[in-house]
Amino acid sequence: MLHNKLNIANLNTPIQKLEQLSQSLGKNIYIKRDDYTGTEVSGNKVRKLEYTIHYVLSRGYDTVITSGAITSNHARATAALCAKYNIECHLALEGEMAEFEGNLFLDAILGAHVHIIEPESSREDAMERLYKTLEGQGKTPYLIPMGASDWIGTQGYVNAYNEILKQQTEMNIVFDSINVAVGSGGTYTGLWYGCMTNKASTQIIGYAVNKSANIFKNKVIEIAKQLDEGIQSFDTININDAYIGLGYGKATDEELEFYIEIAQSEGIVLDPTYTGKAFRGLVQEIKSGNYNNQDNILFIHTGGIQGYTKDTRLRMQNMLHKIDYSLLK
């Protein structure tokens, strides 16, 4: 375990009860607002990057390379921290640059060097090519895995679990489960490891947004072993892959309508890539009776509001109430 990190995120993030949904589902549904960690670095990524960027600075690296989708929250948060600490930032991003908006715009305004990956090229290969090029230029680059999901970054969510423990005491409540989207594995691993080392009965339940439960379970085991070679059992890893839908960053009309419903009933905007899919999965599982033995349920909002692209917003426009100017005339 590392003991030193940066202190950038606005912590502790609050836990709020979702009153309307709790009443309709007959459960106490809470949400931890990790989307409050900060504007440029908002979401779960900064908790991990506090460790990763400290590691980069303390070991003399002057450049970082990381990867993700063209809408990546992790890439944007990395760009923001690199700007703050005068580290050269290179982002190998996968996808079609249809519009200069959202996280892609923020990456650029924060000074990152954006490299669009060719469709037939893998992210890992692109990062390795960048590494060799930058090293040849006399730089000292460091490769950050997608989502900062490795033994370094995941420590941010070990801390988050301990933060939740303190909040439980303050609220005089015990959560039967902590639920979270799983996109690269680091956030889930940190929560699971924190729960396991505290010998708590709380279930840590992940909702996959892009890959199978089996792939993610293997990833969680890999990261956890890097963090602690003494772990004896991984039987409590629980990842549900039934709500990936059309795939990463894609949404059906039914999913979009659900996000609108939550926004208009609770005043909380979920994103269409991570939290939306995961929270919809949680609600469906509760309705199906799979949480019948649970009373107090926590969901972690990991941010990502910039994931609403122009195309998605146009699709949602017809689902939303029309703007009414009548009272202004």
C-alpha positions in Angstrom: 0.0 0.0 0.0 1.1 3.5 -0.8 0.7 6.1 2.0 1.3 9.3 0.0 -1.0 11.0 -2.4 -2.1 14.3 -3.7 -5.1 16.1 -2.1 -7.1 17.4 -5.0 -10.6 15.9 -4.7 -13.3 17.6 -2.7 -13.7 14.9 0.0 -15.6 13.6 1.8 -18.4 13.4 -0.8 -21.9 13.4 0.6 -24.4 10.5 0.8 -28.0 11.5 0.0 -31.2 9.5 0.2 -33.3 9.2 -2.9 -36.6 9.8 -1.3 -38.9 9.3 -4.3 -37.3 6.1 -5.5 -37.0 4.7 -1.9 -40.7 5.2 -1.5 -41.6 3.5 -4.8 -39.3 0.6 -4.4 -39.8 0.0 -0.7 -36.1 0.3 0.1 -33.8 2.9 1.5 -31.9 3.9 -1.6 -28.8 6.2 -1.1 -26.4 7.7 -3.5 -22.8 8.8 -2.8 -22.0 11.8 -4.9 -18.5 11.2 -6.2 -19.6 13.4 -9.1 -18.9 16.2 -6.5 -15.2 15.6 -6.4 -14.5 18.7 -8.6 -15.5 20.1 -11.9 -12.5 19.3 -14.2 -11.6 16.2 -12.3 -15.1 15.2 -11.3 -16.1 11.6 -10.6 -14.2 8.5 -9.5 -11.1 9.1 -11.6 -9.6 11.7 -9.4 -9.5 9.5 -6.3 -7.3 7.1 -8.3 -5.2 9.8 -10.0 -4.4 11.4 -6.6 -2.2 8.3 -6.1 -1.1 7.8 -9.7 0.1 11.4 -10.3 1.8 11.6 -6.9 3.7 8.4 -8.0 4.6 10.0 -11.3 5.9 13.2 -9.6 7.8 11.4 -6.8 9.7 9.2 -9.3 10.7 11.9 -11.7 8.6 11.2 -14.7 7.9 14.3 -16.8 5.3 12.9 -19.2 2.3 10.7 -18.9 0.5 8.6 -21.6 -2.9 7.1 -21.0 -5.8 5.9 -23.1 -9.6 5.6 -23.3 -12.6 6.3 -25.5 -12.9 9.7 -27.2 -15.4 10.6 -24.5 -13.2 9.3 -21.6 -13.7 10.9 -18.2 -10.3 9.4 -17.1 -8.5 11.1 -20.0 -10.0 14.5 -19.1 -9.2 14.1 -15.4 -5.6 13.1 -16.3 -5.3 16.1 -18.5 -6.5 18.4 -15.7 -4.0 17.1 -13.2 -1.2 17.1 -15.6 -1.9 20.8 -16.4 -1.9 21.6 -12.7 1.4 19.8 -12.1 3.2 20.8 -15.3 3.4 17.3 -16.7 3.2 16.7 -20.4 0.1 14.7 -21.2 -0.6 12.4 -24.2 -4.0 10.8 -24.7 -4.5 7.9 -27.1 -8.2 8.1 -27.7 -10.4 5.6 -29.6 -13.4 6.7 -31.5 -14.7 9.0 -34.2 -14.2 12.7 -33.7 -17.7 13.7 -34.9 -18.0 16.8 -32.7 -15.4 18.9 -30.8 -17.4 18.8 -27.6 -17.6 17.3 -24.1 -14.5 15.6 -22.7 -12.6 16.0 -26.0 -13.0 19.8 -25.9 -11.9 19.7 -22.2 -8.9 17.5 -23.0 -7.8 20.1 -25.6 -8.4 23.2 -23.5 -6.4 21.6 -20.6 -3.4 21.3 -23.0 -3.3 17.5 -23.6 -1.8 16.1 -26.8 -4.7 14.1 -28.3 -3.9 11.2 -30.6 -6.8 9.5 -32.3 -6.2 5.7 -32.5 -6.7 4.1 -35.9 -9.7 1.7 -35.9 -7.6 -1.3 -36.5 -5.1 -0.4 -33.8 -5.3 -1.4 -30.1 -5.0 1.1 -27.3 -2.1 -0.8 -25.8 -0.2 -0.8 -29.1 -0.8 3.0 -29.6 0.4 3.7 -26.1 3.6 1.7 -26.7 4.3 3.5 -29.9 3.8 6.8 -28.2 6.1 5.7 -25.3 8.9 4.9 -27.7 8.5 8.1 -29.7 8.5 10.3 -26.5 11.4 8.4 -25.0 13.4 9.0 -28.2 12.7 12.7 -27.8 14.5 12.6 -24.4 11.4 12.5 -22.3 10.7 10.3 -19.3 7.2 8.9 -19.9 5.0 6.9 -17.6 2.1 4.7 -18.9 -1.1 5.0 -16.9 -3.6 2.2 -17.7 -7.1 2.9 -18.8 -9.1 4.3 -15.8 -5.9 4.3 -13.7 -7.0 0.8 -12.8 -4.0 -0.8 -11.3 -2.6 -1.4 -7.8 -1.7 2.3 -7.5 -4.9 3.9 -8.5 -7.2 1.5 -6.9 -6.0 2.6 -3.4 -8.2 5.7 -3.9 -11.2 3.5 -3.5 -9.8 1.6 -0.6 -9.9 5.1 1.0 -13.4 5.6 -0.3 -14.6 2.5 1.4 -13.1 3.7 4.7 -14.8 7.0 4.1 -18.2 5.2 3.7 -17.6 3.4 7.0 -17.2 6.7 8.8 -20.3 8.1 7.1 -22.3 5.0 8.1 -21.4 5.7 11.8 -22.4 9.3 11.4 -25.7 8.4 9.8 -26.3 5.5 12.2 -26.9 3.1 9.3 -25.2 0.0 7.8 -25.4 -0.5 4.1 -26.3 -4.0 3.0 -24.7 -3.4 -0.4 -22.5 -0.8 -2.2 -23.3 -0.7 -5.9 -21.1 0.8 -8.6 -20.5 0.8 -12.4 -17.5 -1.3 -13.6 -15.7 0.0 -16.6 -12.0 -0.8 -16.0 -12.1 -2.6 -12.6 -10.1 -0.3 -10.3 -13.0 1.4 -8.5 -14.7 -2.0 -7.8 -11.4 -3.5 -6.6 -10.7 -0.8 -4.1 -14.2 -1.0 -2.6 -14.1 -4.8 -2.5 -10.6 -4.9 -0.9 -11.6 -2.3 1.6 -14.7 -4.3 2.6 -12.7 -7.6 2.7 -10.0 -6.2 4.9 -12.5 -4.7 7.3 -14.3 -8.1 7.4 -17.6 -6.3 6.7 -20.8 -8.1 5.7 -21.7 -5.5 3.1 -21.9 -6.8 -0.4 -19.9 -5.0 -3.1 -21.9 -5.3 -6.3 -20.6 -4.1 -9.7 -22.5 -3.5 -12.9 -20.4 -4.1 -16.0 -20.8 -1.4 -18.7 -18.7 -2.9 -21.5 -17.2 -6.4 -20.8 -18.3 -9.7 -19.4 -18.5 -10.4 -15.6 -15.9 -13.1 -16.1 -13.4 -10.7 -17.7 -13.9 -8.2 -15.0 -13.6 -10.7 -12.2 -10.2 -11.8 -13.6 -9.2 -8.1 -13.8 -10.3 -7.5 -10.2 -8.3 -10.5 -9.0 -5.2 -9.3 -11.0 -5.3 -5.8 -9.4 -6.1 -7.2 -5.9 -3.1 -9.6 -6.1 -0.8 -6.7 -7.0 -2.1 -4.8 -4.0 -1.9 -7.7 -1.6 -0.4 -11.1 -2.4 -1.8 -12.6 0.8 -5.5 -12.6 -0.3 -6.9 -16.1 0.2 -10.3 -16.0 -1.4 -12.1 -14.0 -4.1 -15.5 -15.7 -3.7 -17.3 -12.5 -2.7 -16.6 -10.7 -6.0 -20.0 -10.0 -7.5 -20.3 -8.4 -10.9 -23.5 -8.3 -13.0 -23.1 -8.0 -16.8 -26.8 -8.2 -17.7 -27.2 -4.5 -18.4 -24.5 -3.7 -20.9 -27.2 -3.2 -23.5 -26.0 -2.1 -26.9 -22.4 -1.7 -25.7 -20.0 0.9 -24.3 -21.3 4.4 -24.5 -24.4 3.3 -26.4 -28.0 3.6 -25.1 -31.4 2.4 -26.1 -34.4 4.7 -26.0 -35.6 2.8 -23.0 -32.4 3.5 -21.2 -32.5 7.2 -22.1 -36.1 7.4 -20.9 -35.0 5.9 -17.5 -32.3 8.6 -17.1 -34.8 11.3 -17.8 -37.2 9.8 -15.2 -34.4 9.7 -12.5 -33.4 13.3 -13.4 -37.0 14.6 -13.1 -37.9 12.7 -10.0 -34.6 13.1 -8.0 -32.8 16.0 -9.5 -29.8 13.8 -10.3 -28.4 13.4 -13.8 -26.8 10.0 -14.5 -24.5 9.6 -17.5 -25.3 7.2 -20.4 -22.0 5.3 -20.3 -21.4 4.3 -16.7 -23.8 5.4 -13.9 -26.9 5.2 -16.1 -26.4 1.6 -17.1 -25.4 0.6 -13.6 -28.2 2.4 -11.8 -30.8 1.1 -14.2 -29.4 -2.4 -13.5 -29.7 -1.9 -9.8 -33.3 -0.7 -10.0 -34.3 -3.6 -12.3 -32.6 -6.1 -9.9 -34.5 -4.6 -7.0 -37.8 -4.9 -8.9 -36.9 -8.5 -9.8 -36.6 -9.4 -6.1 -32.8 -9.9 -6.0 -32.4 -7.4 -3.2 -35.2 -8.7 -1.1 -32.8 -9.4 1.8 -31.5 -5.8 1.8 -33.0 -2.7 3.3 -30.2 -0.1 3.0 -28.7 0.2 -0.5 -25.9 2.5 -1.6 -25.1 3.5 -5.1 -21.9 5.4 -6.0 -22.4 8.2 -8.6 -19.0 8.1 -10.3 -19.6 11.2 -12.6 -19.5 11.5 -16.3 -22.2 14.0 -17.3 -20.0 15.0 -20.3 -20.9 11.7 -21.9 -24.1 13.1 -23.4 -22.9 13.7 -27.0 -24.8 15.8 -29.5 -26.2 12.7 -31.1 -27.6 11.4 -27.8 -29.0 14.8 -26.8 -30.8 15.1 -30.2 -32.3 11.6 -29.6 -33.5 12.7 -26.1 -35.0 16.0 -27.3 -38.2 14.4 -28.5 -38.5 12.6 -25.2 -38.3 15.8 -23.2 -41.0 18.3 -22.5 -40.9 21.1 -25.0 -39.7 24.5 -23.8 -42.7 26.7 -22.9 -42.3 30.4 -23.5 -45.9 31.3 -23.0 -45.4 32.9 -19.5 -42.7 35.1 -20.9 -44.8 36.7 -23.6 
